[in-house]
Amino acid sequence: ADLIIAFIRDMTHGKISDTWARVSKSAIAENIFNLTRLGEQYRSSLQNCLSTPTLWLALASLCVLHPEHVDALSSTCAPVAKATKTENADGTVCTSTAEVTRPTCENHDDGETIALVQCDECGQLCGECDRILHLHRRRRLHHRTILRHQQQAIKVDLHEGCGRTKLFWLLALADSTNLKALLELRSEGNGTGLRCDREGNAECRFCGSPAQTSLLSPTPVCPHPDCQEYSKEACTVMHECGHVCGGIRGETSCLPCLHGCSPAPLLRQDADDMCMICFSEALSAAPAMQLECGHVFHSHCCKTVLSKRWPGPRITFSFSFCPICKMSIKHWYLANPLASILQLYDDVRRKALMRLEYEGIGKSDASAAAAARNNQDLATYAMERYAYYVCYKCKKAYYGGEARCDVEIGQGDDYDPTELVCGGCSDVSRAQMCPKHGADFLEYKCRYCCSVAVFFCFGTTHFCNACHDDFQRVTNLAKTSLPHCPAGPRAVQISGTECPLHVQHPDTGKEFALGCGVCRNAHTF
């Protein structure tokens, strides 16, 4: 899919030929514009909408949207074409079209603001005037209809890497990075931002279902458990524009309005954008927070991703970066979960730099060049070079070999965290503690090969990653079948005479403490 997307984008940017650029951009535009031609049976039924290839072609086209399509496809400000039929003297019918100016909002009375709604009592109104004028209970029951030109209008834009199109009955977003999409069918009332249903009842601020206000929740929230949970931490401040704040309670400065009313320069998302963490709901569907980098996400999604931390046994910190700009996640609301993460980060960073220094490559030209090529400092280079794990007992980070070994083995999520035990907490051979570093850097040799152990199982046995994955076979090998030093992962005999660990140790099959890893490397290298 990535190759296909890259290929089509090359076509649209003219890298193949100008002819292919015109043809491909025209096809993409046509696929998106075809959404406006779908009949009522597709607009009113989600199942019917999902069953038509027109929708899927439009979503695929949004993944390869060219910047030129944004202005060319959006028709919200274009004039309306009106067709008239006249019968000639010979009996033939002649059809002619003429451009008709779109109706303007009678409340603005500026001759420029486009009207979207026809109210039987208030006249033609734009979306904002319609929302404000019908907040009062007496006016909520006014009969309103969407003007015909608005039913055919389409808005297309590129928003934070996502292609997005809006119609009065549909919101569709597609992200080409992970090939996920969000689709929302809107009723006639929701299409113009109305917050009341046809009977005049209030709608839930999160899901749009019928709802009621209360003393605990002054903004309408439905009885659904998720919405009730969201309301506990949702801000209830009303912005000057009339929209309720979409942020969290307790903020000294409210989240800027997500409905396009705020001039905040850092706000590059709106209420219709989907959360780039969960990819399942729009930002308006739950309380959201704006990180220091300026990007907005659901508050509960941020807390979830920080609580789950990294996938697999090896410590990585990519989860603590903004999914959009890759800057560190920072927000006062997340101070508690971030505190332990930053403490662990400092511990891993310190140990990785110390090991890099003791291995004699901390200031070498090779490591500096490798770090420079990847725009990294030595700390980032060291943390990516070495694999560290969290001890289940003492909760400290301990060394488990080089990270490239993890990549080659392909260690996944299927592991028992209770088996991740550092050398100090699994000192079955009672190794001598280092007077300088204590047990923080105590390492064990894998019982079945010449590698540094990562796992401690059965209360007796140390394994490296590879031997742990194949433990059923290696633990049943007869002593006579075990390889002698040098022994490779999975108890495989390797050629040569020098031990990869550069130490003398007992025969394979016996527990052996390598001692302090830092001091050992200082003498070895």
FIROGU-933891 format. One record per residue (C-alpha): residue in three letters; x, y, z. Coordinates in steps of 0.5 Angstrom, whole numbers, plus 2048, in hexadecimal, padded with zeros to 3 digits. Example, Ala and Ser with C-alpha at 12.3 -4.5 7.8 and 13.67 -1.06 7.14 Angstrom:
# residues 2
<"Ala" <819 7F7 810>>
<"Ser" <81B 7FE 80E>>
//
This chain:
# residues 525
<"Ala" <800 800 800>>
<"Asp" <806 805 802>>
<"Leu" <809 803 7FB>>
<"Ile" <802 805 7F7>>
<"Ile" <801 80B 7FB>>
<"Ala" <808 80E 7F9>>
<"Phe" <807 80C 7F2>>
<"Ile" <801 80F 7F1>>
<"Arg" <803 816 7F5>>
<"Asp" <809 816 7F0>>
<"Met" <804 815 7EA>>
<"Thr" <800 81B 7ED>>
<"His" <807 81F 7EE>>
<"Gly" <809 81E 7E7>>
<"Lys" <80F 81A 7E8>>
<"Ile" <80D 815 7E3>>
<"Ser" <80A 81A 7DE>>
<"Asp" <805 820 7DD>>
<"Thr" <800 81C 7DA>>
<"Trp" <800 817 7DF>>
<"Ala" <800 81C 7E5>>
<"Arg" <7F9 81F 7E1>>
<"Val" <7F6 819 7E1>>
<"Ser" <7F7 816 7E8>>
<"Lys" <7F5 81D 7EB>>
<"Ser" <7EF 81D 7E7>>
<"Ala" <7ED 816 7E9>>
<"Ile" <7EF 817 7F0>>
<"Ala" <7EA 81D 7F0>>
<"Glu" <7E5 81A 7ED>>
<"Asn" <7E5 814 7F2>>
<"Ile" <7E4 819 7F7>>
<"Phe" <7DF 81D 7F4>>
<"Asn" <7DA 817 7F2>>
<"Leu" <7D8 817 7FA>>
<"Thr" <7D4 81D 7F8>>
<"Arg" <7D0 819 7F3>>
<"Leu" <7CE 813 7F8>>
<"Gly" <7C7 813 7F9>>
<"Glu" <7C2 813 7FF>>
<"Gln" <7C3 80C 800>>
<"Tyr" <7CA 80C 801>>
<"Arg" <7CA 813 806>>
<"Ser" <7C5 810 80B>>
<"Ser" <7C8 809 80C>>
<"Leu" <7CF 807 80E>>
<"Gln" <7CE 800 80B>>
<"Asn" <7CC 803 804>>
<"Cys" <7D2 808 805>>
<"Leu" <7D7 803 806>>
<"Ser" <7D5 7FE 801>>
<"Thr" <7D6 803 7FB>>
<"Pro" <7DD 803 7F8>>
<"Thr" <7DC 80B 7F7>>
<"Leu" <7DD 80B 7FE>>
<"Trp" <7E4 807 7FE>>
<"Leu" <7E6 80A 7F8>>
<"Ala" <7E5 811 7FB>>
<"Leu" <7E9 80F 802>>
<"Ala" <7EF 80C 7FE>>
<"Ser" <7EF 812 7FA>>
<"Leu" <7F0 816 800>>
<"Cys" <7F6 812 802>>
<"Val" <7F9 815 7FC>>
<"Leu" <7F6 81C 7FC>>
<"His" <7FA 821 7F8>>
<"Pro" <7FB 828 7FB>>
<"Glu" <7F8 82B 7F5>>
<"His" <7F1 827 7F6>>
<"Val" <7F0 82B 7FC>>
<"Asp" <7EE 832 7F9>>
<"Ala" <7EB 82F 7F3>>
<"Leu" <7E7 82A 7F6>>
<"Ser" <7E4 82E 7FB>>
<"Ser" <7DD 831 7F9>>
<"Thr" <7DA 835 7FF>>
<"Cys" <7DC 83B 7FB>>
<"Ala" <7DA 83A 7F4>>
<"Pro" <7D4 83D 7F1>>
<"Val" <7CE 838 7F0>>
<"Ala" <7CC 836 7E9>>
<"Lys" <7C5 836 7E7>>
<"Ala" <7C2 832 7E1>>
<"Thr" <7BC 835 7DD>>
<"Lys" <7B8 831 7D8>>
<"Thr" <7B4 835 7D2>>
<"Glu" <7B0 832 7CD>>
<"Asn" <7B2 835 7C6>>
<"Ala" <7AC 836 7C0>>
<"Asp" <7AE 830 7BD>>
<"Gly" <7AD 82C 7C3>>
<"Thr" <7B4 82A 7C5>>
<"Val" <7B6 82C 7CC>>
<"Cys" <7BC 830 7CE>>
<"Thr" <7C0 830 7D4>>
<"Ser" <7C4 836 7D7>>
<"Thr" <7C8 837 7DD>>
<"Ala" <7CA 83D 7E1>>
<"Glu" <7CE 83F 7E7>>
<"Val" <7CA 841 7ED>>
<"Thr" <7CD 844 7F3>>
<"Arg" <7CC 840 7F9>>
<"Pro" <7C7 843 7FE>>
<"Thr" <7CA 847 804>>
<"Cys" <7C9 847 80B>>
<"Glu" <7C3 84C 80D>>
<"Asn" <7C6 84D 814>>
<"His" <7CD 84F 812>>
<"Asp" <7CA 853 80C>>
<"Asp" <7D1 854 809>>
<"Gly" <7CF 851 803>>
<"Glu" <7D5 84D 803>>
<"Thr" <7D4 847 809>>
<"Ile" <7D1 841 805>>
<"Ala" <7CA 83F 808>>
<"Leu" <7CA 837 80A>>
<"Val" <7C3 836 80D>>
<"Gln" <7BC 839 80B>>
<"Cys" <7B8 83A 812>>
<"Asp" <7B1 83B 811>>
<"Glu" <7B1 840 816>>
<"Cys" <7B8 844 816>>
<"Gly" <7B9 843 80E>>
<"Gln" <7C0 841 80B>>
<"Leu" <7C5 840 810>>
<"Cys" <7CD 83E 810>>
<"Gly" <7CF 838 815>>
<"Glu" <7D1 83D 81A>>
<"Cys" <7CB 841 81B>>
<"Asp" <7C6 83B 81A>>
<"Arg" <7CA 838 820>>
<"Ile" <7C9 83F 824>>
<"Leu" <7C2 841 823>>
<"His" <7C0 83A 824>>
<"Leu" <7C3 839 82B>>
<"His" <7BD 83C 82E>>
<"Arg" <7B7 836 830>>
<"Arg" <7B2 83A 82C>>
<"Arg" <7B6 83A 826>>
<"Arg" <7B8 833 826>>
<"Leu" <7B2 830 823>>
<"His" <7B2 835 81D>>
<"His" <7B2 831 817>>
<"Arg" <7B9 831 813>>
<"Thr" <7BB 82E 80D>>
<"Ile" <7C2 82E 809>>
<"Leu" <7C2 832 803>>
<"Arg" <7C3 82E 7FD>>
<"His" <7CA 831 7FA>>
<"Gln" <7CD 82F 801>>
<"Gln" <7CA 828 800>>
<"Gln" <7CF 828 7FA>>
<"Ala" <7D5 82C 7FD>>
<"Ile" <7DB 828 7FF>>
<"Lys" <7E1 82A 803>>
<"Val" <7E8 827 802>>
<"Asp" <7EE 828 806>>
<"Leu" <7F5 825 808>>
<"His" <7F5 825 810>>
<"Glu" <7FB 823 814>>
<"Gly" <7FD 81E 80E>>
<"Cys" <7F6 81B 80E>>
<"Gly" <7F1 81C 807>>
<"Arg" <7EB 81F 809>>
<"Thr" <7E4 820 806>>
<"Lys" <7DE 823 809>>
<"Leu" <7D7 823 806>>
<"Phe" <7D0 825 80A>>
<"Trp" <7CF 81D 80B>>
<"Leu" <7D6 81A 80B>>
<"Leu" <7DD 81C 80E>>
<"Ala" <7E2 817 80C>>
<"Leu" <7EA 817 80E>>
<"Ala" <7EF 812 80B>>
<"Asp" <7F6 812 80E>>
<"Ser" <7FB 80F 809>>
<"Thr" <801 80E 80E>>
<"Asn" <7FD 808 812>>
<"Leu" <7F7 807 80D>>
<"Lys" <7F2 809 812>>
<"Ala" <7EC 80D 810>>
<"Leu" <7E6 810 814>>
<"Leu" <7DF 810 811>>
<"Glu" <7D9 814 814>>
<"Leu" <7D2 815 812>>
<"Arg" <7CE 81B 814>>
<"Ser" <7C7 81C 815>>
<"Glu" <7C4 822 812>>
<"Gly" <7C4 825 818>>
<"Asn" <7CB 824 81A>>
<"Gly" <7CE 826 813>>
<"Thr" <7CE 82D 815>>
<"Gly" <7D0 82D 81C>>
<"Leu" <7C9 82D 81F>>
<"Arg" <7C9 82A 826>>
<"Cys" <7C2 828 827>>
<"Asp" <7BE 823 824>>
<"Arg" <7B8 823 820>>
<"Glu" <7B4 823 826>>
<"Gly" <7B8 829 829>>
<"Asn" <7BB 825 82E>>
<"Ala" <7C2 826 830>>
<"Glu" <7C8 821 82D>>
<"Cys" <7CE 81E 831>>
<"Arg" <7D4 822 830>>
<"Phe" <7D8 81C 82E>>
<"Cys" <7D4 817 82A>>
<"Gly" <7CE 81B 828>>
<"Ser" <7C9 817 82B>>
<"Pro" <7C3 81A 82F>>
<"Ala" <7C5 81D 836>>
<"Gln" <7C3 821 83C>>
<"Thr" <7C7 826 840>>
<"Ser" <7C8 825 847>>
<"Leu" <7CC 829 84D>>
<"Leu" <7D2 824 84C>>
<"Ser" <7D2 825 845>>
<"Pro" <7CF 82C 843>>
<"Thr" <7D1 82A 83B>>
<"Pro" <7CC 824 838>>
<"Val" <7CF 81D 839>>
<"Cys" <7CB 817 838>>
<"Pro" <7CB 811 83C>>
<"His" <7D0 80D 839>>
<"Pro" <7D5 80A 83E>>
<"Asp" <7DB 80D 839>>
<"Cys" <7D8 814 838>>
<"Gln" <7D6 814 840>>
<"Glu" <7DE 813 841>>
<"Tyr" <7E0 818 83C>>
<"Ser" <7DC 81D 840>>
<"Lys" <7DF 81C 846>>
<"Glu" <7E6 81F 843>>
<"Ala" <7E3 824 83E>>
<"Cys" <7E3 82B 83E>>
<"Thr" <7DC 82F 83E>>
<"Val" <7DF 836 83D>>
<"Met" <7DB 839 837>>
<"His" <7DF 83D 832>>
<"Glu" <7DD 844 830>>
<"Cys" <7DB 841 829>>
<"Gly" <7D6 83C 82C>>
<"His" <7D9 836 82C>>
<"Val" <7DB 832 832>>
<"Cys" <7E2 831 834>>
<"Gly" <7E5 82A 831>>
<"Gly" <7EA 829 836>>
<"Ile" <7EB 827 83D>>
<"Arg" <7E9 82A 844>>
<"Gly" <7EE 82E 848>>
<"Glu" <7F2 831 843>>
<"Thr" <7F4 838 844>>
<"Ser" <7F3 839 83C>>
<"Cys" <7EE 836 839>>
<"Leu" <7EF 832 832>>
<"Pro" <7EE 836 82C>>
<"Cys" <7E7 835 829>>
<"Leu" <7E8 82F 824>>
<"His" <7E2 832 820>>
<"Gly" <7E7 837 81C>>
<"Cys" <7E5 83D 820>>
<"Ser" <7EC 83D 824>>
<"Pro" <7F1 841 821>>
<"Ala" <7F6 83D 825>>
<"Pro" <7FD 83C 820>>
<"Leu" <7FF 836 823>>
<"Leu" <7F8 832 822>>
<"Arg" <7F8 82F 81C>>
<"Gln" <7F2 82A 81D>>
<"Asp" <7EB 82A 81E>>
<"Ala" <7E5 827 821>>
<"Asp" <7E4 822 81B>>
<"Asp" <7EB 820 81A>>
<"Met" <7EC 819 81D>>
<"Cys" <7F1 817 823>>
<"Met" <7F7 815 820>>
<"Ile" <7F8 810 826>>
<"Cys" <7F2 80C 826>>
<"Phe" <7F0 80D 81F>>
<"Ser" <7E9 80C 821>>
<"Glu" <7E5 812 823>>
<"Ala" <7E5 81A 821>>
<"Leu" <7E9 81E 826>>
<"Ser" <7E2 821 828>>
<"Ala" <7E0 81A 82A>>
<"Ala" <7E3 81B 831>>
<"Pro" <7E7 820 835>>
<"Ala" <7EE 822 832>>
<"Met" <7F4 825 834>>
<"Gln" <7F9 829 830>>
<"Leu" <800 827 831>>
<"Glu" <806 82C 831>>
<"Cys" <808 82A 82A>>
<"Gly" <801 82D 828>>
<"His" <7FD 826 826>>
<"Val" <7F7 824 829>>
<"Phe" <7F5 81D 82B>>
<"His" <7F0 81A 830>>
<"Ser" <7F2 81B 837>>
<"His" <7F0 813 838>>
<"Cys" <7F4 811 832>>
<"Cys" <7FA 815 835>>
<"Lys" <7FA 811 83C>>
<"Thr" <7F8 80A 839>>
<"Val" <7FF 80B 834>>
<"Leu" <803 80D 83A>>
<"Ser" <800 808 83F>>
<"Lys" <801 802 839>>
<"Arg" <808 804 838>>
<"Trp" <80D 801 833>>
<"Pro" <80B 7FA 82F>>
<"Gly" <80F 7F4 830>>
<"Pro" <814 7F3 836>>
<"Arg" <819 7F8 834>>
<"Ile" <819 7FF 836>>
<"Thr" <818 804 831>>
<"Phe" <815 80B 832>>
<"Ser" <812 80D 82B>>
<"Phe" <80B 80C 82E>>
<"Ser" <80C 812 832>>
<"Phe" <80D 817 82C>>
<"Cys" <807 81A 828>>
<"Pro" <805 816 823>>
<"Ile" <805 81C 81E>>
<"Cys" <80B 820 81F>>
<"Lys" <80F 81B 823>>
<"Met" <811 820 829>>
<"Ser" <810 81E 830>>
<"Ile" <809 81D 833>>
<"Lys" <808 823 838>>
<"His" <802 825 83C>>
<"Trp" <801 827 843>>
<"Tyr" <7FB 822 843>>
<"Leu" <800 81C 842>>
<"Ala" <805 81E 847>>
<"Asn" <804 818 84B>>
<"Pro" <805 813 846>>
<"Leu" <80B 817 842>>
<"Ala" <80F 817 849>>
<"Ser" <810 810 849>>
<"Ile" <811 80F 842>>
<"Leu" <817 815 842>>
<"Gln" <81A 812 848>>
<"Leu" <81B 80B 844>>
<"Tyr" <81D 80F 83E>>
<"Asp" <823 813 842>>
<"Asp" <825 80C 845>>
<"Val" <825 808 83E>>
<"Arg" <829 80E 83B>>
<"Arg" <82E 80E 841>>
<"Lys" <82F 807 841>>
<"Ala" <830 807 839>>
<"Leu" <834 80D 839>>
<"Met" <839 809 83E>>
<"Arg" <839 803 83A>>
<"Leu" <83B 807 834>>
<"Glu" <840 80A 837>>
<"Tyr" <843 804 83B>>
<"Glu" <843 800 834>>
<"Gly" <847 805 831>>
<"Ile" <843 808 82C>>
<"Gly" <840 80E 82F>>
<"Lys" <844 813 82C>>
<"Ser" <847 80F 826>>
<"Asp" <846 811 81F>>
<"Ala" <841 80C 81D>>
<"Ser" <83C 80D 822>>
<"Ala" <83C 814 821>>
<"Ala" <83B 813 81A>>
<"Ala" <836 80E 81B>>
<"Ala" <832 813 81F>>
<"Ala" <833 819 81B>>
<"Arg" <830 815 815>>
<"Asn" <82A 814 819>>
<"Asn" <82A 81B 81C>>
<"Gln" <82B 818 823>>
<"Asp" <82F 81A 829>>
<"Leu" <833 814 82C>>
<"Ala" <82E 813 831>>
<"Thr" <828 811 82C>>
<"Tyr" <82E 80D 828>>
<"Ala" <82F 809 82E>>
<"Met" <828 808 830>>
<"Glu" <827 805 829>>
<"Arg" <82D 801 829>>
<"Tyr" <82C 7FE 830>>
<"Ala" <826 7FA 832>>
<"Tyr" <823 7FB 839>>
<"Tyr" <81E 7F8 83D>>
<"Val" <81A 7F9 843>>
<"Cys" <81B 7F4 849>>
<"Tyr" <814 7F1 84C>>
<"Lys" <817 7F1 853>>
<"Cys" <81B 7F8 854>>
<"Lys" <818 7FC 84E>>
<"Lys" <81E 7FE 84C>>
<"Ala" <821 7FE 845>>
<"Tyr" <826 7F9 843>>
<"Tyr" <82B 7F7 83D>>
<"Gly" <829 7F2 839>>
<"Gly" <82E 7F2 833>>
<"Glu" <82E 7F6 82C>>
<"Ala" <827 7F8 829>>
<"Arg" <829 7F5 823>>
<"Cys" <828 7EE 826>>
<"Asp" <821 7F0 828>>
<"Val" <820 7F2 820>>
<"Glu" <822 7EC 81E>>
<"Ile" <81F 7E7 822>>
<"Gly" <818 7EB 822>>
<"Gln" <816 7EB 829>>
<"Gly" <80E 7EC 829>>
<"Asp" <809 7EE 82E>>
<"Asp" <809 7E6 830>>
<"Tyr" <80D 7E6 837>>
<"Asp" <80C 7E6 83E>>
<"Pro" <80E 7EC 842>>
<"Thr" <810 7E8 848>>
<"Glu" <816 7E5 845>>
<"Leu" <819 7EB 843>>
<"Val" <81E 7EC 849>>
<"Cys" <824 7EF 84A>>
<"Gly" <82B 7EC 84C>>
<"Gly" <82B 7EF 853>>
<"Cys" <824 7EC 854>>
<"Ser" <825 7E5 851>>
<"Asp" <82C 7E4 854>>
<"Val" <82C 7DD 855>>
<"Ser" <833 7DC 855>>
<"Arg" <834 7E1 85A>>
<"Ala" <839 7E5 856>>
<"Gln" <83E 7EA 859>>
<"Met" <83A 7F1 859>>
<"Cys" <83E 7F7 856>>
<"Pro" <841 7FC 85B>>
<"Lys" <840 802 856>>
<"His" <839 800 853>>
<"Gly" <836 7FB 858>>
<"Ala" <831 7F6 854>>
<"Asp" <82E 7FC 84F>>
<"Phe" <833 7F9 84A>>
<"Leu" <833 7F1 84C>>
<"Glu" <833 7ED 846>>
<"Tyr" <832 7E6 845>>
<"Lys" <834 7E1 83F>>
<"Cys" <82E 7DD 83B>>
<"Arg" <82F 7D6 83D>>
<"Tyr" <82E 7D3 836>>
<"Cys" <833 7D8 832>>
<"Cys" <838 7DE 833>>
<"Ser" <833 7E4 833>>
<"Val" <831 7E8 839>>
<"Ala" <82B 7E6 83C>>
<"Val" <824 7EA 83C>>
<"Phe" <81F 7E5 83F>>
<"Phe" <81F 7E1 846>>
<"Cys" <81B 7DB 846>>
<"Phe" <819 7D5 84A>>
<"Gly" <81C 7D9 850>>
<"Thr" <823 7D5 84E>>
<"Thr" <824 7D7 846>>
<"His" <827 7DD 842>>
<"Phe" <825 7DE 83B>>
<"Cys" <827 7E2 835>>
<"Asn" <821 7E5 831>>
<"Ala" <822 7DF 82C>>
<"Cys" <823 7D9 830>>
<"His" <81D 7DC 834>>
<"Asp" <819 7DB 82E>>
<"Asp" <81B 7D4 82D>>
<"Phe" <81C 7D2 834>>
<"Gln" <818 7CC 833>>
<"Arg" <81D 7C9 82F>>
<"Val" <823 7CC 832>>
<"Thr" <821 7C9 839>>
<"Asn" <820 7C2 837>>
<"Leu" <827 7C2 833>>
<"Ala" <82C 7BD 836>>
<"Lys" <832 7BF 839>>
<"Thr" <836 7BC 834>>
<"Ser" <832 7BF 82F>>
<"Leu" <833 7C6 831>>
<"Pro" <838 7CB 82D>>
<"His" <83F 7CD 830>>
<"Cys" <842 7D4 830>>
<"Pro" <841 7D8 82C>>
<"Ala" <839 7D6 82C>>
<"Gly" <834 7DA 828>>
<"Pro" <82D 7DB 829>>
<"Arg" <828 7D5 82A>>
<"Ala" <82E 7D1 82C>>
<"Val" <831 7D1 825>>
<"Gln" <838 7CF 824>>
<"Ile" <83C 7D5 821>>
<"Ser" <843 7D5 81E>>
<"Gly" <849 7D8 821>>
<"Thr" <84D 7D8 828>>
<"Glu" <84B 7DF 82B>>
<"Cys" <845 7DF 82F>>
<"Pro" <840 7E5 82D>>
<"Leu" <840 7E7 834>>
<"His" <848 7E8 835>>
<"Val" <848 7E4 83B>>
<"Gln" <84A 7DD 83E>>
<"His" <844 7D9 841>>
<"Pro" <841 7D2 842>>
<"Asp" <83F 7CE 83D>>
<"Thr" <838 7CF 83A>>
<"Gly" <832 7CD 83E>>
<"Lys" <834 7D0 845>>
<"Glu" <832 7D6 848>>
<"Phe" <838 7DC 848>>
<"Ala" <838 7E3 84A>>
<"Leu" <83C 7E7 846>>
<"Gly" <83C 7ED 84B>>
<"Cys" <83C 7F4 84B>>
<"Gly" <83B 7F5 843>>
<"Val" <83E 7FC 843>>
<"Cys" <844 7FA 847>>
<"Arg" <845 7F4 843>>
<"Asn" <844 7F8 83C>>
<"Ala" <849 7FD 83F>>
<"His" <84E 7F8 840>>
<"Thr" <84C 7F4 839>>
<"Phe" <84C 7F9 834>>
//
